[in-house]
């Protein structure tokens, strides 16, 4: 019996020690919300493990069952409060935590007070009841602590998830370079605005209204947006580096934001493209705003130690459908570029019809490359002094099986925009070289005559461009000295360093290099003497006015003198009248081409003209001819 009593005292001591630890934890944790609930819960769990091992032996001590039952009821109530707060946390987590502490505190205080009173009783049965009360208190407090711990843990997880979701949302809808909303954000805003349009129009929320649904037109129910594309951003990237190009894009984005209305949404739509979603603006008002934006864009931007100017082309469209609105603005933007850049255009139905026609023509052109619908004509290049035929320029033509002959003006631009100019240009190169070899083999062409072929920037940008041309020359057995490549002036400005090595390699083979349309693009005067060039071709724009425009005549004379100083040959394009030929011939030794001498002709007649070797001016009337060339228009 004595041994049992001593063992009971040991167990009671352990129970009381564990209960005291948990009671302290509970009092501190429930009454002070300073973020340490998880720490208190962990300490409580450790103490409870010690207590649970000792409390198993207590029933053998003759416990007061009534007192123990009361304590257990109090603990159950405390546990219920915890569960109730846990259930409410999803709806109002802050309020649930407050109510839990408020409701739990009185119960804890009561239990602690009862424990203090009973601690003065020496009776063994009372001390047994005290031990049980503290044990049941532990169970209730521990339950409450665990509920709070779970509550806090879930609150923290929810906060982390919210922060992660917010970061992902910002990343998904924000342009990293400019900090502006991106295309996805614009389309989301468009969808919201269009839902409002449906509501105003009295249409079902899930119905996409057509324009006819909103007749008669009400500008309040129409959304207007603009797409702006920076003209020639590639020039800045290639000449100053992509870092400076990024600086320029950031500056332009800030200028657009500062120019539009406070409720208009400015977004970065793509690499060099921005979008503006107008807030309750008519197409007329939107165009006025866009014109202000274009003027702001055109102001100089300081990049390093350089003042750089850039322009933009803008398309404006209104509508009630996201996909159609963006498409129409894009169509209008390309119409503005086609009209000369640095301007805006408002979408019209005619533009859409033209775009559909171009889409159809693009598909036809892809097929034409594999169906032998393309062919070449050749325009003679003559010495203006004596009419000697120096060579011919190859010009591509298209005979459509159902639409007849397609003007080059209608398909060359499409080829440039779609990238088809690359395969088309290589086809022209190979066909021209093969034809020149045929003329030589037939005895039609002399070995000092040449064929001149226009080369697009897409071809020039290919890393194996020089090797590819050399391979074509080998495969067609054409002497490199009988091939002349024509490249536009602006291409040399855009990427001079990238081209010099390839052009130098080709010149070493004997290929002649000509700058086409000299004087109309970006000037290469600053480094013309350092470029591997043999020929300057004076653009038709100078020749047209040379008889009546003294200033243009002096400019032409200056070009001739420059070429002579650099020991370059000169070719004047677009000669249509005898007075033009006489004036040009008077400026010095010069070659020329134009309808005054011959229209572009087929291979058979071109061979005869080369064979004759002499070509007198004719009286043929002028007509439009477009050569295969790349105008370096930004996509």
C-alpha positions, 0 to 999 in steps of 0.5 A: 500500500505504501509503495502504491501511495509513493508511486501515486505521489510520483505520478501526481508530481509528473501530472502537476508539472506537465499541467503547470507547463501547459497552463502557463502556455495556455494562459500566455498563448490565448490571452496574448496574440503576438504571432507565437501560437505555433511555438506555444502549440509545439511546447504544449504537445511536448508537455501533454505527452509527458502528462498522458503517460502519468495520468493513466494511473490516476483512477486507482487513487480514488478520484472524486468523480463529480469534480473530475466530470465538472473539469471535463465539461469545462474542457469540452466547452473550451474545445467546442469554442475552438472548433466553432472558431475554426469553422468560421475562419473561412468567412471572417478569419480575423473576427473568428480569431478575436471571438475565440480568444474572447470566449476562451479566456474566461474559461481558462481563467476559471479553470486556473482559478479553480486550480489555485484554490484546490492547490491549498487542499492537502487532502489526498482525494482533493489533490487527486481531483486537482490533478484530474482537473489539470489533466482535463484542462490540458486536453481542452487547452491543447485542443484549443491550441491546436485549433489556433495553430491550424488556423494560423498555419492556414492563414499563413498559407492563404497569405502566401498563396495570395502573394504568389497568385498576385505575383503571377497575375502581375507577371501574366498581365504586365510587360516586363520591359516597360511596366505597362499592361500587356496584350493579355491585359488589354484583351481582358479589359476589352472583354469587360468593356464589351460586356458593358456594351452588351448590358447597355444594348440590352443583349444577353451577357453571353451574346457577342453583339454584331454592329447590326444589333446596335443600329442605329449607331450609338457612339456610346456603345462602341469601343475604340482602340488604336495600335501603334507600331514604331517605324524602323526600330530595327535600325536603332537596335542594329546601329546602337544595340538592343540595350539602347533600343529597349531604352527607346521603347521604355521612353516611348511607352512613357510618352504615350501614357502621358499623352492619352487621357487619364482613363485610357489604357496604354499597353505594350502589344508586342516588341515595337507595338503599343495599344491604346484602349480609349475610354468613351472616345469616338473614332474622331476624338481617338484620332485627334489623341493619336495625332498628339501621340505621334507628335510626342513620339517624334520628339528626339530621345537622348540615347547615350550621347545621341539624339534619336528620332523615331516615328510610328504608324497607327491604326484606329478601329471601333467595334463591339467584338474583341477579335474583330476590333484588334484585327481591324486596328492592325489592318488600319495600322498597316495601311498607315505604313503603306501610305508612308509611315509616321501617320494614322489611319482609321479602319474602313471596310475597304481596308478589310476587303483589301486585307482579304484580297492580300491574304488570298494573293499571299496563298496564291503566291506561295503556290506560284513559286512551285507551279512555274507561274513566275517568269523573268523579263529583262531591261537593257542597261545602255551607255548613254554616250553611244547606246552600247548595251552593257547588260540587263536587269532581271525583273520578276513577273507573275502570270496568275492562272485565273487572274491573269498578269499580276502587277509587281506592285501588287505582289512584291510588297506581300512577298516582303511582309510575309518573308516570301521575298527570300525564296522568291529572290533566290529563284530570281538569282538562280534563273537569271544566272542560268539565263545569262549562261544560256545567252553566252553559250548561244553566242547572244551575250558577250563576256563583258556584259552582265545581268543585274539582280536585286537582292532583298535584305532577307537574303542579305541577312542570311549567314551563308549569303555569300557562299550561296551566291558562289554556289549558284555561280558554280552550278550555273557555270556563270563567270562572277564578273557577269553578275551584278547585285543591286542592294538598297541604300537603306540596307547598308545603313541598317547593317553595314558591319554585317554586310561588309565582309560578305560583299567584300568576299563576293567582290573578290570573286569578281561580282559587281555590287551596286547601290540601288535607288541612291539618294532616296533612302538613308544616306551612306555618304559618311562611309561610302568610301569604305563600302565594297561598292562598284556602282551607284544607281540614280533613282528615277525620282531624280531623273523625272524632274531633271529638265525642270527642277534646277535643284534636282539637277544640281543634286544629280550632278553632285552624285555624279561628281561623287561617284567619279571621285570614288571611281564608281560607275553610274547608272541612271534609272527611269529615262523616258525622254530624249532631253533627260538622256541628253542632260544626263549624258552631259554630266559625264560618263554614265549608263542608263535604262528606261522606256526611252531605250526599251521596256522590260522584255522576254528572254528571247528578245533580250538575247537579241538586244544583247547580241546586237550590242547597240540600242538607239533611243525609241519613242515608246510611251512610258508605263509602270514597271516595278523591279524586284527590290526590298523597300526596307519597310518595317514589318 
